[in-house]
Each structure stands twice: as C-alpha cells, then as structure tokens.
Amino acid sequence: MTAKPHLDRNHARHLLGQMIRIRAFEERCAELYTQQKIRGFLHLYNGEEANAVGLMEALSPQDAIVATYREHGHAIARGIAMGPLMAEMYGKANGASGGRGGSMHIFSRAARFYGGNAIVGGGLPLAVGLALAEKMKRGTGVAVCLFGEGAAAEGEFHESLNLAALWKLPVLFVCENNLYAMGSAIERTESETDIHHKAEAYRIPSQRIDGMDVVAVEAATRAALEEVRAGGGPRFLECMTYRFRAHSMFDAQLYRDKAEIERWKERDPIRRFGEWAVASSLLHKDDIAALEKEAASEVDAAVAFAEAGPWEPVGDLSKFVLMDKVPA
C-alpha cells in the first residue's frame, strides 16, 4: 500500500515553500555567475524542484544522501542553510565545504549529506558502501543515491545495482531522468530508454513516476522506503523530469528546441502545485506571494553572508591534503 503524504494546509505550504526557496536560490546563482561572483562550473536545478522536495520530505535524519553535481536543490531540501551554501558557491571559508568544494561538492556531515559528486555515476558505489555499513551495524538508516539517466551508461551503475541486490542492502536508487545526458538525448545514447527496466534486470523492484509532481514523488518515496526499512533490499525510482536551464552555464544548449522547453515549462512543478493548492482551497494566492517574499529575503541574507565571508588563508592550502606526520 502506498504511504500517501498528509496534505493539509501546513504541509502544502511547506512543500510549495521548499520548491520556491530552491528556485529563488538557483536564479540568484545564475545572476551571480554572470557577475563573476561565482566561478567554475555551475549546474542549476530549475524545473526539477519537485524531486528534491518530495524525496527529502520522506527521509529520516539517520538516512544518508549521495547526490549529483546538480545538488543545490537536494542540499536545500535536506535542510542545509542557504548562507553556507551560497558561501560555498563563492569559494569562501565559511562555506558548507569550507570553500573547497564549490557548486559540485556540497557536503554536510550533520545532515548526512555526502556530496555532490562531479563524476557521472561516481556516487552509486559510495551509496552502496554506506548501505553496507548500515546493514553491518544493524542500523535503521537507508542510503539514498541520486543520479541522472546518463549514469545508466556507466559501469558503476550496473556494478552498484548488482551488489545492492545480491546483498539485499538498504539503498534507494533515484534516477532523475531529465532526458538529456549533458547534451545527448536519451534515445541517442540508450537502447533501453526506460531506465527503471534496467533495475528490474537485477531483480530490484522499480517504478517510474512523474518527477514534476511533488506529491507523487513524496508518496512513491515513502512507499519505497517502507519496503527497504522492512528488509526488502534495494528499491529504484525513475523520476521523469526536465531542467529548464542549460546543462551548465557554459552550455549553448543547441541540442534541444525552444518549443520543447516551453512545453515542459507548462508543467512547472511550482506553478502546477501552487495552482492546484489554491484550487483545492489548501492555500490562497496571498500565501504564495508571502512564500516568494520570504524566499527572496532568505536569498538576500545568504548572499550577504557569502559576501562577508573570509577567504581561506594561503597558508592553509595543504590542509586536508597532506599529512603533517606519518603515523608510526
């Protein structure tokens, strides 16, 4: 039986507020990138907010998360404060990863958020290792691994799913299928475009869901987690979603039609859920305006936090890189 979320006014406001917060953060990051405040690679999450919010809403504090390099939304939904996140974008010492990770390597031990990972598919074996550790210590946590459909072409994908199934590990695999692995349409790279069928080949129960529907994502995640926690072994969710922006800020985005982007924008998860909540009398238009104002203020404060943050001293360059002493 699917464990459906309880959609009262407070929960609806929370879900919508989380998605609005992520969108506001990402839009500001894009602005700051053009101002050269943020440098390096930057992969934005616009359009995919329902996945992060629905997923993280269903998790427990003891669960571990391994994310992709498009992980700002995951981190915000997990509860990592915007100030340290923005400072990390700047490369400041008060950033979430001490300014050493930048956009693609957000980390928080307190939140059990074990990265962003810049390697396509690189997080899959890490999640399997976390799940194995949890099983060996007889814990109740689940390792949750997020990745894009492009990772399904990597060897780590198949190795990780095989071991997780073989050892019945407490891991939830979540494929955020946005149809384009960087600049390649999925039908050009995958002979089997239904990614969840690949998991079924390893006898892992899998499901394809609407990744533009925050309620559907939360409900499917809760149901899958119940089965994993009951000792059923790994589960696999394929969330069909779409990024509204280019793959990264360097991407000219010549591989997809503008008309396709506009069609997907009609299914914007924020507008879609907001309009439904208003029509269902769970929220009022004034609630949405208030949430947008709160998010804008929070992002402003995060930028101020990052701007005021210190740069790491040059003398600390070898910190966490070289050992001071060789163990006896």
Phi and psi in degrees as GROMACS dihedral restraints (atoms count N, CA, C in turn):
[ dihedral_restraints ]
;  ai    aj    ak    al  type     phi  dphi    fc
    3     4     5     6     1   -73.8    20    10
    4     5     6     7     1   129.8    20    10
    6     7     8     9     1   -85.3    20    10
    7     8     9    10     1    97.3    20    10
    9    10    11    12     1   -80.1    20    10
   10    11    12    13     1   142.6    20    10
   12    13    14    15     1   -67.9    20    10
   13    14    15    16     1   150.2    20    10
   15    16    17    18     1   -84.5    20    10
   16    17    18    19     1   107.5    20    10
   18    19    20    21     1   -96.3    20    10
   19    20    21    22     1    76.7    20    10
   21    22    23    24     1   -93.8    20    10
   22    23    24    25     1  -177.0    20    10
   24    25    26    27     1   -59.2    20    10
   25    26    27    28     1   -44.5    20    10
   27    28    29    30     1   -63.9    20    10
   28    29    30    31     1   -41.6    20    10
   30    31    32    33     1   -70.1    20    10
   31    32    33    34     1   -40.2    20    10
   33    34    35    36     1   -62.0    20    10
   34    35    36    37     1   -42.6    20    10
   36    37    38    39     1   -64.0    20    10
   37    38    39    40     1   -38.9    20    10
   39    40    41    42     1   -65.5    20    10
   40    41    42    43     1   -47.9    20    10
   42    43    44    45     1   -59.8    20    10
   43    44    45    46     1   -46.9    20    10
   45    46    47    48     1   -65.4    20    10
   46    47    48    49     1   -41.4    20    10
   48    49    50    51     1   -61.9    20    10
   49    50    51    52     1   -39.4    20    10
   51    52    53    54     1   -64.0    20    10
   52    53    54    55     1   -43.0    20    10
   54    55    56    57     1   -66.1    20    10
   55    56    57    58     1   -39.5    20    10
   57    58    59    60     1   -65.6    20    10
   58    59    60    61     1   -39.0    20    10
   60    61    62    63     1   -60.4    20    10
   61    62    63    64     1   -44.9    20    10
   63    64    65    66     1   -63.5    20    10
   64    65    66    67     1   -45.6    20    10
   66    67    68    69     1   -61.8    20    10
   67    68    69    70     1   -42.2    20    10
   69    70    71    72     1   -64.8    20    10
   70    71    72    73     1   -40.5    20    10
   72    73    74    75     1   -63.3    20    10
   73    74    75    76     1   -45.6    20    10
   75    76    77    78     1   -66.8    20    10
   76    77    78    79     1   -40.1    20    10
   78    79    80    81     1   -63.2    20    10
   79    80    81    82     1   -39.2    20    10
   81    82    83    84     1   -68.8    20    10
   82    83    84    85     1   -37.6    20    10
   84    85    86    87     1   -59.4    20    10
   85    86    87    88     1   -40.3    20    10
   87    88    89    90     1   -61.6    20    10
   88    89    90    91     1   -43.3    20    10
   90    91    92    93     1   -62.3    20    10
   91    92    93    94     1   -45.5    20    10
   93    94    95    96     1   -67.0    20    10
   94    95    96    97     1   -30.0    20    10
   96    97    98    99     1   -66.6    20    10
   97    98    99   100     1   -42.1    20    10
   99   100   101   102     1   -66.7    20    10
  100   101   102   103     1   -23.5    20    10
  102   103   104   105     1   -88.6    20    10
  103   104   105   106     1     1.2    20    10
  105   106   107   108     1    63.0    20    10
  106   107   108   109     1    24.6    20    10
  108   109   110   111     1   -77.6    20    10
  109   110   111   112     1   -35.9    20    10
  111   112   113   114     1  -108.4    20    10
  112   113   114   115     1   133.2    20    10
  114   115   116   117     1  -125.5    20    10
  115   116   117   118     1   177.1    20    10
  117   118   119   120     1    78.7    20    10
  118   119   120   121     1  -150.6    20    10
  120   121   122   123     1   -86.4    20    10
  121   122   123   124     1   146.8    20    10
  123   124   125   126     1  -147.2    20    10
  124   125   126   127     1   116.0    20    10
  126   127   128   129     1  -115.6    20    10
  127   128   129   130     1   115.8    20    10
  129   130   131   132     1   -96.7    20    10
  130   131   132   133     1   155.6    20    10
  132   133   134   135     1  -106.1    20    10
  133   134   135   136     1     7.1    20    10
  135   136   137   138     1   -52.9    20    10
  136   137   138   139     1   127.7    20    10
  138   139   140   141     1   100.3    20    10
  139   140   141   142     1   -21.8    20    10
  141   142   143   144     1  -105.5    20    10
  142   143   144   145     1    11.3    20    10
  144   145   146   147     1   -58.9    20    10
  145   146   147   148     1   -32.1    20    10
  147   148   149   150     1   -62.3    20    10
  148   149   150   151     1   -31.3    20    10
  150   151   152   153     1   -65.7    20    10
  151   152   153   154     1   -52.4    20    10
  153   154   155   156     1   -62.1    20    10
  154   155   156   157     1   -45.7    20    10
  156   157   158   159     1   -69.5    20    10
  157   158   159   160     1   -47.5    20    10
  159   160   161   162     1   -62.7    20    10
  160   161   162   163     1   -40.6    20    10
  162   163   164   165     1   -66.5    20    10
  163   164   165   166     1   -55.0    20    10
  165   166   167   168     1   -65.0    20    10
  166   167   168   169     1   -27.4    20    10
  168   169   170   171     1   -63.4    20    10
  169   170   171   172     1   -28.6    20    10
  171   172   173   174     1   -89.7    20    10
  172   173   174   175     1   -11.0    20    10
  174   175   176   177     1   -82.9    20    10
  175   176   177   178     1   161.4    20    10
  177   178   179   180     1  -106.5    20    10
  178   179   180   181     1   161.6    20    10
  180   181   182   183     1   -59.0    20    10
  181   182   183   184     1   -29.2    20    10
  183   184   185   186     1   -79.9    20    10
  184   185   186   187     1    -8.9    20    10
  186   187   188   189     1   -75.3    20    10
  187   188   189   190     1   146.2    20    10
  189   190   191   192     1  -105.8    20    10
  190   191   192   193     1   142.8    20    10
  192   193   194   195     1  -120.9    20    10
  193   194   195   196     1   132.2    20    10
  195   196   197   198     1  -120.1    20    10
  196   197   198   199     1   121.0    20    10
  198   199   200   201     1  -112.9    20    10
  199   200   201   202     1  -174.3    20    10
  201   202   203   204     1   -99.1    20    10
  202   203   204   205     1  -171.0    20    10
  204   205   206   207     1   -80.7    20    10
  205   206   207   208     1    -5.3    20    10
  207   208   209   210     1  -102.8    20    10
  208   209   210   211     1    60.9    20    10
  210   211   212   213     1  -112.7    20    10
  211   212   213   214     1     5.8    20    10
  213   214   215   216     1   -57.2    20    10
  214   215   216   217     1   -44.0    20    10
  216   217   218   219     1   -63.5    20    10
  217   218   219   220     1   -39.7    20    10
  219   220   221   222     1   -61.2    20    10
  220   221   222   223     1   -44.7    20    10
  222   223   224   225     1   -65.2    20    10
  223   224   225   226     1   -43.2    20    10
  225   226   227   228     1   -64.0    20    10
  226   227   228   229     1   -45.6    20    10
  228   229   230   231     1   -65.3    20    10
  229   230   231   232     1   -27.3    20    10
  231   232   233   234     1   -77.0    20    10
  232   233   234   235     1   -14.0    20    10
  234   235   236   237     1   107.6    20    10
  235   236   237   238     1     6.7    20    10
  237   238   239   240     1   -73.2    20    10
  238   239   240   241     1   130.3    20    10
  240   241   242   243     1   -64.2    20    10
  241   242   243   244     1   145.5    20    10
  243   244   245   246     1   -65.9    20    10
  244   245   246   247     1   -33.3    20    10
  246   247   248   249     1   -57.4    20    10
  247   248   249   250     1   -58.3    20    10
  249   250   251   252     1   -60.9    20    10
  250   251   252   253     1   -31.7    20    10
  252   253   254   255     1   -64.9    20    10
  253   254   255   256     1   -47.1    20    10
  255   256   257   258     1   -66.9    20    10
  256   257   258   259     1   -38.2    20    10
  258   259   260   261     1   -62.2    20    10
  259   260   261   262     1   -33.8    20    10
  261   262   263   264     1   -67.3    20    10
  262   263   264   265     1   -37.4    20    10
  264   265   266   267     1   -59.0    20    10
  265   266   267   268     1   -38.1    20    10
  267   268   269   270     1   -75.6    20    10
  268   269   270   271     1   -20.1    20    10
  270   271   272   273     1    83.1    20    10
  271   272   273   274     1    24.7    20    10
  273   274   275   276     1   -85.3    20    10
  274   275   276   277     1   156.3    20    10
  276   277   278   279     1   -66.6    20    10
  277   278   279   280     1   -22.1    20    10
  279   280   281   282     1   -91.1    20    10
  280   281   282   283     1    17.0    20    10
  282   283   284   285     1   -75.8    20    10
  283   284   285   286     1   165.9    20    10
  285   286   287   288     1   -58.7    20    10
  286   287   288   289     1   -31.6    20    10
  288   289   290   291     1  -114.4    20    10
  289   290   291   292     1    28.1    20    10
  291   292   293   294     1    69.7    20    10
  292   293   294   295     1    16.8    20    10
  294   295   296   297     1    79.8    20    10
  295   296   297   298     1     4.9    20    10
  297   298   299   300     1   -98.4    20    10
  298   299   300   301     1   -12.2    20    10
  300   301   302   303     1  -101.9    20    10
  301   302   303   304     1   -36.8    20    10
  303   304   305   306     1    69.0    20    10
  304   305   306   307     1  -160.7    20    10
  306   307   308   309     1   -57.9    20    10
  307   308   309   310     1   -36.0    20    10
  309   310   311   312     1   -92.4    20    10
  310   311   312   313     1    -3.6    20    10
  312   313   314   315     1  -134.7    20    10
  313   314   315   316     1    55.7    20    10
  315   316   317   318     1   -73.7    20    10
  316   317   318   319     1   136.0    20    10
  318   319   320   321     1  -143.0    20    10
  319   320   321   322     1   140.9    20    10
  321   322   323   324     1  -151.7    20    10
  322   323   324   325     1   110.2    20    10
  324   325   326   327     1   -65.3    20    10
  325   326   327   328     1   -39.2    20    10
  327   328   329   330     1   -61.0    20    10
  328   329   330   331     1   -37.8    20    10
  330   331   332   333     1   -89.2    20    10
  331   332   333   334     1     0.8    20    10
  333   334   335   336     1    53.1    20    10
  334   335   336   337     1    43.0    20    10
  336   337   338   339     1  -108.5    20    10
  337   338   339   340     1    99.8    20    10
  339   340   341   342     1   -97.4    20    10
  340   341   342   343     1    49.8    20    10
  342   343   344   345     1    99.6    20    10
  343   344   345   346     1   144.4    20    10
  345   346   347   348     1   -44.8    20    10
  346   347   348   349     1   143.6    20    10
  348   349   350   351     1  -143.1    20    10
  349   350   351   352     1   123.8    20    10
  351   352   353   354     1   -77.3    20    10
  352   353   354   355     1   -13.7    20    10
  354   355   356   357     1   -90.9    20    10
  355   356   357   358     1   124.0    20    10
  357   358   359   360     1   -61.0    20    10
  358   359   360   361     1   120.6    20    10
  360   361   362   363     1    82.0    20    10
  361   362   363   364     1    -5.1    20    10
  363   364   365   366     1   -66.7    20    10
  364   365   366   367     1   -22.8    20    10
  366   367   368   369     1   -79.9    20    10
  367   368   369   370     1   -18.3    20    10
  369   370   371   372     1   -60.7    20    10
  370   371   372   373     1   -52.4    20    10
  372   373   374   375     1   -66.1    20    10
  373   374   375   376     1   -27.9    20    10
  375   376   377   378     1   -64.3    20    10
  376   377   378   379     1   -43.0    20    10
  378   379   380   381     1   -64.8    20    10
  379   380   381   382     1   -38.2    20    10
  381   382   383   384     1   -63.4    20    10
  382   383   384   385     1   -39.6    20    10
  384   385   386   387     1   -64.9    20    10
  385   386   387   388     1   -41.8    20    10
  387   388   389   390     1   -63.6    20    10
  388   389   390   391     1   -40.0    20    10
  390   391   392   393     1   -67.3    20    10
  391   392   393   394     1   -39.0    20    10
  393   394   395   396     1   -63.0    20    10
  394   395   396   397     1   -42.9    20    10
  396   397   398   399     1   -61.5    20    10
  397   398   399   400     1   -41.0    20    10
  399   400   401   402     1   -64.0    20    10
  400   401   402   403     1   -40.6    20    10
  402   403   404   405     1   -68.6    20    10
  403   404   405   406     1   -39.4    20    10
  405   406   407   408     1   -66.7    20    10
  406   407   408   409     1   -33.2    20    10
  408   409   410   411     1   -92.8    20    10
  409   410   411   412     1     6.4    20    10
  411   412   413   414     1    59.1    20    10
  412   413   414   415     1    39.9    20    10
  414   415   416   417     1   -83.8    20    10
  415   416   417   418     1   177.3    20    10
  417   418   419   420     1  -109.7    20    10
  418   419   420   421     1     2.6    20    10
  420   421   422   423     1   -78.5    20    10
  421   422   423   424     1   159.9    20    10
  423   424   425   426     1  -121.9    20    10
  424   425   426   427     1   138.5    20    10
  426   427   428   429     1   -88.5    20    10
  427   428   429   430     1   126.5    20    10
  429   430   431   432     1  -112.4    20    10
  430   431   432   433     1   124.9    20    10
  432   433   434   435     1  -118.6    20    10
  433   434   435   436     1   120.5    20    10
  435   436   437   438     1  -102.0    20    10
  436   437   438   439     1   142.1    20    10
  438   439   440   441     1  -162.1    20    10
  439   440   441   442     1   161.0    20    10
  441   442   443   444     1   -89.8    20    10
  442   443   444   445     1   170.1    20    10
  444   445   446   447     1   -65.7    20    10
  445   446   447   448     1   -21.4    20    10
  447   448   449   450     1   -64.1    20    10
  448   449   450   451     1   -26.9    20    10
  450   451   452   453     1   -67.6    20    10
  451   452   453   454     1   -20.3    20    10
  453   454   455   456     1   -67.3    20    10
  454   455   456   457     1   -14.0    20    10
  456   457   458   459     1   -90.6    20    10
  457   458   459   460     1    -2.8    20    10
  459   460   461   462     1   -93.4    20    10
  460   461   462   463     1   150.3    20    10
  462   463   464   465     1   -62.1    20    10
  463   464   465   466     1   -34.5    20    10
  465   466   467   468     1   -58.8    20    10
  466   467   468   469     1   -32.7    20    10
  468   469   470   471     1   -59.7    20    10
  469   470   471   472     1   -51.6    20    10
  471   472   473   474     1   -71.1    20    10
  472   473   474   475     1   -40.5    20    10
  474   475   476   477     1   -62.4    20    10
  475   476   477   478     1   -43.2    20    10
  477   478   479   480     1   -68.0    20    10
  478   479   480   481     1   -44.5    20    10
  480   481   482   483     1   -64.8    20    10
  481   482   483   484     1   -38.5    20    10
  483   484   485   486     1   -62.5    20    10
  484   485   486   487     1   -48.4    20    10
  486   487   488   489     1   -66.2    20    10
  487   488   489   490     1   -40.5    20    10
  489   490   491   492     1   -61.6    20    10
  490   491   492   493     1   -40.8    20    10
  492   493   494   495     1   -71.7    20    10
  493   494   495   496     1   -41.7    20    10
  495   496   497   498     1   -61.7    20    10
  496   497   498   499     1   -40.6    20    10
  498   499   500   501     1   -98.2    20    10
  499   500   501   502     1     4.4    20    10
  501   502   503   504     1    49.7    20    10
  502   503   504   505     1    55.8    20    10
  504   505   506   507     1   -83.9    20    10
  505   506   507   508     1   150.5    20    10
  507   508   509   510     1   -80.6    20    10
  508   509   510   511     1    78.8    20    10
  510   511   512   513     1  -135.3    20    10
  511   512   513   514     1   138.9    20    10
  513   514   515   516     1  -112.7    20    10
  514   515   516   517     1   114.9    20    10
  516   517   518   519     1   -90.2    20    10
  517   518   519   520     1   129.0    20    10
  519   520   521   522     1  -126.8    20    10
  520   521   522   523     1   109.8    20    10
  522   523   524   525     1   -93.4    20    10
  523   524   525   526     1   117.7    20    10
  525   526   527   528     1   -91.5    20    10
  526   527   528   529     1    92.8    20    10
  528   529   530   531     1   -86.7    20    10
  529   530   531   532     1    99.9    20    10
  531   532   533   534     1  -102.0    20    10
  532   533   534   535     1    16.7    20    10
  534   535   536   537     1    77.3    20    10
  535   536   537   538     1   -13.2    20    10
  537   538   539   540     1  -133.7    20    10
  538   539   540   541     1   112.1    20    10
  540   541   542   543     1   -80.6    20    10
  541   542   543   544     1    98.4    20    10
  543   544   545   546     1    60.0    20    10
  544   545   546   547     1  -102.0    20    10
  546   547   548   549     1  -115.5    20    10
  547   548   549   550     1    15.8    20    10
  549   550   551   552     1  -113.7    20    10
  550   551   552   553     1   122.6    20    10
  552   553   554   555     1   -62.3    20    10
  553   554   555   556     1   144.8    20    10
  555   556   557   558     1   -60.4    20    10
  556   557   558   559     1   -34.4    20    10
  558   559   560   561     1   -70.2    20    10
  559   560   561   562     1   -12.7    20    10
  561   562   563   564     1   -89.9    20    10
  562   563   564   565     1   -12.8    20    10
  564   565   566   567     1  -121.5    20    10
  565   566   567   568     1   -18.0    20    10
  567   568   569   570     1  -125.8    20    10
  568   569   570   571     1   126.4    20    10
  570   571   572   573     1   -71.8    20    10
  571   572   573   574     1   -29.7    20    10
  573   574   575   576     1  -112.0    20    10
  574   575   576   577     1   105.4    20    10
  576   577   578   579     1   -86.0    20    10
  577   578   579   580     1   -11.2    20    10
  579   580   581   582     1   -88.2    20    10
  580   581   582   583     1    95.0    20    10
  582   583   584   585     1   -62.2    20    10
  583   584   585   586     1   -32.4    20    10
  585   586   587   588     1   -65.6    20    10
  586   587   588   589     1   -22.0    20    10
  588   589   590   591     1   -67.2    20    10
  589   590   591   592     1   -28.0    20    10
  591   592   593   594     1   -64.8    20    10
  592   593   594   595     1   -37.1    20    10
  594   595   596   597     1   -67.7    20    10
  595   596   597   598     1   -36.4    20    10
  597   598   599   600     1   -62.6    20    10
  598   599   600   601     1   -27.7    20    10
  600   601   602   603     1   -63.3    20    10
  601   602   603   604     1   -23.8    20    10
  603   604   605   606     1   -99.6    20    10
  604   605   606   607     1    15.4    20    10
  606   607   608   609     1    61.4    20    10
  607   608   609   610     1    33.4    20    10
  609   610   611   612     1   -99.5    20    10
  610   611   612   613     1   120.4    20    10
  612   613   614   615     1   -57.4    20    10
  613   614   615   616     1   130.3    20    10
  615   616   617   618     1  -137.5    20    10
  616   617   618   619     1   163.2    20    10
  618   619   620   621     1  -153.2    20    10
  619   620   621   622     1   140.1    20    10
  621   622   623   624     1  -100.6    20    10
  622   623   624   625     1   132.4    20    10
  624   625   626   627     1  -133.5    20    10
  625   626   627   628     1   165.7    20    10
  627   628   629   630     1   -78.9    20    10
  628   629   630   631     1   104.2    20    10
  630   631   632   633     1   -77.0    20    10
  631   632   633   634     1     1.5    20    10
  633   634   635   636     1   -99.7    20    10
  634   635   636   637     1     5.7    20    10
  636   637   638   639     1  -120.2    20    10
  637   638   639   640     1   104.9    20    10
  639   640   641   642     1   -62.0    20    10
  640   641   642   643     1   -35.4    20    10
  642   643   644   645     1   -69.0    20    10
  643   644   645   646     1   -40.8    20    10
  645   646   647   648     1   -62.8    20    10
  646   647   648   649     1   -39.8    20    10
  648   649   650   651     1   -66.9    20    10
  649   650   651   652     1   -44.7    20    10
  651   652   653   654     1   -63.5    20    10
  652   653   654   655     1   -44.0    20    10
  654   655   656   657     1   -62.9    20    10
  655   656   657   658     1   -45.4    20    10
  657   658   659   660     1   -65.8    20    10
  658   659   660   661     1   -37.7    20    10
  660   661   662   663     1   -66.2    20    10
  661   662   663   664     1   -45.0    20    10
  663   664   665   666     1   -60.3    20    10
  664   665   666   667     1   -43.3    20    10
  666   667   668   669     1   -64.4    20    10
  667   668   669   670     1   -43.9    20    10
  669   670   671   672     1   -64.7    20    10
  670   671   672   673     1   -41.8    20    10
  672   673   674   675     1   -65.5    20    10
  673   674   675   676     1   -35.9    20    10
  675   676   677   678     1   -58.7    20    10
  676   677   678   679     1   -42.3    20    10
  678   679   680   681     1   -69.7    20    10
  679   680   681   682     1   -39.6    20    10
  681   682   683   684     1   -66.1    20    10
  682   683   684   685     1   -46.1    20    10
  684   685   686   687     1   -65.2    20    10
  685   686   687   688     1   -25.1    20    10
  687   688   689   690     1   -79.7    20    10
  688   689   690   691     1     2.7    20    10
  690   691   692   693     1    92.0    20    10
  691   692   693   694     1    16.5    20    10
  693   694   695   696     1   -80.6    20    10
  694   695   696   697     1    -1.3    20    10
  696   697   698   699     1    86.3    20    10
  697   698   699   700     1  -169.0    20    10
  699   700   701   702     1   -68.7    20    10
  700   701   702   703     1   157.2    20    10
  702   703   704   705     1  -133.2    20    10
  703   704   705   706     1   159.5    20    10
  705   706   707   708     1  -136.0    20    10
  706   707   708   709     1   127.2    20    10
  708   709   710   711     1  -118.7    20    10
  709   710   711   712     1   132.2    20    10
  711   712   713   714     1  -110.1    20    10
  712   713   714   715     1   110.4    20    10
  714   715   716   717     1   -96.6    20    10
  715   716   717   718     1   113.3    20    10
  717   718   719   720     1   -80.5    20    10
  718   719   720   721     1   114.7    20    10
  720   721   722   723     1  -142.4    20    10
  721   722   723   724     1  -171.7    20    10
  723   724   725   726     1  -160.7    20    10
  724   725   726   727     1   133.8    20    10
  726   727   728   729     1   -91.3    20    10
  727   728   729   730     1   130.3    20    10
  729   730   731   732     1   -78.0    20    10
  730   731   732   733     1   -26.5    20    10
  732   733   734   735     1   -98.3    20    10
  733   734   735   736     1   174.0    20    10
  735   736   737   738     1   -64.5    20    10
  736   737   738   739     1   168.3    20    10
  738   739   740   741     1   -53.3    20    10
  739   740   741   742     1   -46.3    20    10
  741   742   743   744     1  -146.5    20    10
  742   743   744   745     1   175.6    20    10
  744   745   746   747     1   -68.9    20    10
  745   746   747   748     1   -12.6    20    10
  747   748   749   750     1   -90.5    20    10
  748   749   750   751     1    -5.3    20    10
  750   751   752   753     1   -87.9    20    10
  751   752   753   754     1   122.8    20    10
  753   754   755   756     1   -76.6    20    10
  754   755   756   757     1   -13.0    20    10
  756   757   758   759     1    58.8    20    10
  757   758   759   760     1    47.1    20    10
  759   760   761   762     1   -87.6    20    10
  760   761   762   763     1    -2.6    20    10
  762   763   764   765     1   -95.4    20    10
  763   764   765   766     1    -1.4    20    10
  765   766   767   768     1  -139.1    20    10
  766   767   768   769     1   149.0    20    10
  768   769   770   771     1   -76.3    20    10
  769   770   771   772     1   145.8    20    10
  771   772   773   774     1   -62.6    20    10
  772   773   774   775     1   -32.8    20    10
  774   775   776   777     1   -64.1    20    10
  775   776   777   778     1   -35.8    20    10
  777   778   779   780     1   -65.1    20    10
  778   779   780   781     1   -43.3    20    10
  780   781   782   783     1   -60.8    20    10
  781   782   783   784     1   -43.6    20    10
  783   784   785   786     1   -65.3    20    10
  784   785   786   787     1   -36.4    20    10
  786   787   788   789     1   -62.8    20    10
  787   788   789   790     1   -41.9    20    10
  789   790   791   792     1   -70.2    20    10
  790   791   792   793     1   -32.9    20    10
  792   793   794   795     1   -64.3    20    10
  793   794   795   796     1   -22.6    20    10
  795   796   797   798     1   -66.0    20    10
  796   797   798   799     1   -18.4    20    10
  798   799   800   801     1  -105.2    20    10
  799   800   801   802     1    22.8    20    10
  801   802   803   804     1   -45.5    20    10
  802   803   804   805     1   120.7    20    10
  804   805   806   807     1   -62.5    20    10
  805   806   807   808     1   -29.4    20    10
  807   808   809   810     1   -73.6    20    10
  808   809   810   811     1   -51.0    20    10
  810   811   812   813     1   -64.4    20    10
  811   812   813   814     1   -41.4    20    10
  813   814   815   816     1   -60.1    20    10
  814   815   816   817     1   -49.2    20    10
  816   817   818   819     1   -71.3    20    10
  817   818   819   820     1   -39.1    20    10
  819   820   821   822     1   -61.6    20    10
  820   821   822   823     1   -45.4    20    10
  822   823   824   825     1   -65.3    20    10
  823   824   825   826     1   -39.3    20    10
  825   826   827   828     1   -65.2    20    10
  826   827   828   829     1   -42.8    20    10
  828   829   830   831     1   -63.9    20    10
  829   830   831   832     1   -37.8    20    10
  831   832   833   834     1   -68.8    20    10
  832   833   834   835     1   -45.2    20    10
  834   835   836   837     1   -63.6    20    10
  835   836   837   838     1   -28.4    20    10
  837   838   839   840     1   -89.3    20    10
  838   839   840   841     1     2.5    20    10
  840   841   842   843     1    65.3    20    10
  841   842   843   844     1    20.1    20    10
  843   844   845   846     1   -79.8    20    10
  844   845   846   847     1   -34.2    20    10
  846   847   848   849     1  -133.5    20    10
  847   848   849   850     1   163.2    20    10
  849   850   851   852     1  -113.4    20    10
  850   851   852   853     1   161.7    20    10
  852   853   854   855     1   -59.4    20    10
  853   854   855   856     1   -32.2    20    10
  855   856   857   858     1   -64.2    20    10
  856   857   858   859     1   -32.7    20    10
  858   859   860   861     1   -63.3    20    10
  859   860   861   862     1   -42.7    20    10
  861   862   863   864     1   -65.5    20    10
  862   863   864   865     1   -43.0    20    10
  864   865   866   867     1   -61.1    20    10
  865   866   867   868     1   -39.3    20    10
  867   868   869   870     1   -66.2    20    10
  868   869   870   871     1   -41.2    20    10
  870   871   872   873     1   -63.3    20    10
  871   872   873   874     1   -40.4    20    10
  873   874   875   876     1   -65.1    20    10
  874   875   876   877     1   -39.1    20    10
  876   877   878   879     1   -67.0    20    10
  877   878   879   880     1   -42.2    20    10
  879   880   881   882     1   -62.2    20    10
  880   881   882   883     1   -42.7    20    10
  882   883   884   885     1   -64.9    20    10
  883   884   885   886     1   -41.8    20    10
  885   886   887   888     1   -62.3    20    10
  886   887   888   889     1   -41.5    20    10
  888   889   890   891     1   -65.7    20    10
  889   890   891   892     1   -39.8    20    10
  891   892   893   894     1   -64.5    20    10
  892   893   894   895     1   -40.7    20    10
  894   895   896   897     1   -67.3    20    10
  895   896   897   898     1   -40.2    20    10
  897   898   899   900     1   -58.1    20    10
  898   899   900   901     1   -44.1    20    10
  900   901   902   903     1   -65.6    20    10
  901   902   903   904     1   -36.4    20    10
  903   904   905   906     1   -66.1    20    10
  904   905   906   907     1   -40.0    20    10
  906   907   908   909     1   -64.8    20    10
  907   908   909   910     1   -42.4    20    10
  909   910   911   912     1   -62.4    20    10
  910   911   912   913     1   -40.1    20    10
  912   913   914   915     1   -61.0    20    10
  913   914   915   916     1   -44.0    20    10
  915   916   917   918     1   -68.3    20    10
  916   917   918   919     1   -42.6    20    10
  918   919   920   921     1   -61.9    20    10
  919   920   921   922     1   -36.8    20    10
  921   922   923   924     1   -83.4    20    10
  922   923   924   925     1    -9.4    20    10
  924   925   926   927     1   -71.4    20    10
  925   926   927   928     1   154.0    20    10
  927   928   929   930     1   -84.9    20    10
  928   929   930   931     1   153.7    20    10
  930   931   932   933     1   -82.6    20    10
  931   932   933   934     1   150.0    20    10
  933   934   935   936     1   -68.0    20    10
  934   935   936   937     1   135.1    20    10
  936   937   938   939     1   -59.8    20    10
  937   938   939   940     1   142.6    20    10
  939   940   941   942     1   -57.7    20    10
  940   941   942   943     1   -31.7    20    10
  942   943   944   945     1   -64.8    20    10
  943   944   945   946     1   -14.5    20    10
  945   946   947   948     1   -95.1    20    10
  946   947   948   949     1    10.5    20    10
  948   949   950   951     1   -57.3    20    10
  949   950   951   952     1   -35.9    20    10
  951   952   953   954     1   -89.3    20    10
  952   953   954   955     1    -0.8    20    10
  954   955   956   957     1   -64.8    20    10
  955   956   957   958     1   135.2    20    10
  957   958   959   960     1    68.8    20    10
  958   959   960   961     1     6.1    20    10
  960   961   962   963     1  -113.5    20    10
  961   962   963   964     1   -49.3    20    10
  963   964   965   966     1  -113.5    20    10
  964   965   966   967     1   144.9    20    10
  966   967   968   969     1   -81.0    20    10
  967   968   969   970     1   138.0    20    10
  969   970   971   972     1   -68.5    20    10
  970   971   972   973     1   -39.4    20    10
  972   973   974   975     1  -136.4    20    10
  973   974   975   976     1   146.9    20    10
  975   976   977   978     1   -83.0    20    10
  976   977   978   979     1   127.1    20    10
  978   979   980   981     1   -57.9    20    10
  979   980   981   982     1   142.3    20    10
